[in-house]
Amino acid sequence: MKRVLRPSLQAIVALVSCYTLATVRAQTAPLKLTETIALSGVEGRIDHFAFDAAGERLFVCALGNNTVEVVDLRKAERIHSITGLGAPQGIAYIPELNRIFVANDKGGICKIYDGKSFQGVGELDFKDDADNVRYDSTTKQIYVGFGSGGIAVVNPPDGKQIGSIKLSAHPEAFELEKNGKRIFVNLPNARQVAVIDRDKGEVIATWKTDLAFGNFPMALDETNHRLFVGCRVPSKVVVLNTESGQIVAKIDISDDVFYDNRRHRIYAICGAGKIDIIEQTDPNTYSASTKVGTADGARTGLFVSERDTLFVAVPHRGSQQAEIRAYRIE
């Protein structure tokens, strides 16, 4: 006679609990994939984005493809490709002028385009490795990182350089204070963060990241005086107090980093194929809450707070075609 095995009450409860927990997590996931926009024919690495709020457009630096892809978010489709670029990596859109500034690695050229016709209307020659671009909407000035150690100050209406700030190494990501006059700059080759006084046009302090190197991405929580510095060796986000330069926390994630001021969250887009979501309990306390799967090699994007959306760039790899994924913040 065969013995009938019956599951124990404890096993049933455990199974139901696991299922319930998984269901709750799925229903309360803070990011939901709502749209996928194809970038057919785009090859290689994809770098930084810019956003046109009024026109509901994304401008995407397809660095490996030597193009900028223009995406219409109303139609959820690419509507134009700006070609003939040299590894475009940094980009800014100036709404008052309807101009696009595109910084290129090759040759260090920053090209300027009309935002309607996409025709070139000017360029600046920085000689080498023009990289991140930021627009200060208060002073109406553009900042472009370039070369072996400099940030150029540009007057947008005529596209002319009006100043330059010297640095000890090539600048990667940098953030501008909206309610202050400082710029925080990642200098991975110098293994530090530089602090610039915009009025003086010079470095006024340098901060270390405590044996975490390869500091490329950056995000700023200006309200709580916290700077989030993404490091790749090892993979960590180092949290700095912007009033003192002291390290207040470390989080074991990296790649592109964005701060959601309304929800007090950090979104880290990781090239391993995930988005790490970090909750900020208070300015000194952070905890990993959720991981959302993306695609292999998806490591850059843009958080657009006005749309409650995190855009993620997915490069072409194998059967996976290049695309932009839109994740709605729940």
ABEGO torsion letter per residue (X at the ends): XBBBBBBBAAAAAAAAAAAAAAAAAAAABABBBABBBBBBGBBEBBBBBBBBAAAGBBBBBBAAAGBBBBBBAAAGBBABBBBGBBGBABBBBBAAAGBBBBBBABGGBBBBBBAAAGBBAEBBBAGBGBBBBBBBAAAGBBBBBBEAGBBBBBBAAAGBBABBBBBABBBBBBBBBAABABBBBBBAAAGBBBBBBAAAGBBABBBBAGGBBGBABBBBBAAAGBBBBBBAOBBBBBBBBAAAGBBABBBBBBEBBBBBAAAGBBBBBBAAGBBBBBBBABAABBBBABBBBBBBGBABEBBBAAAGBBBBBBBBBEABBBBBBBBBBX
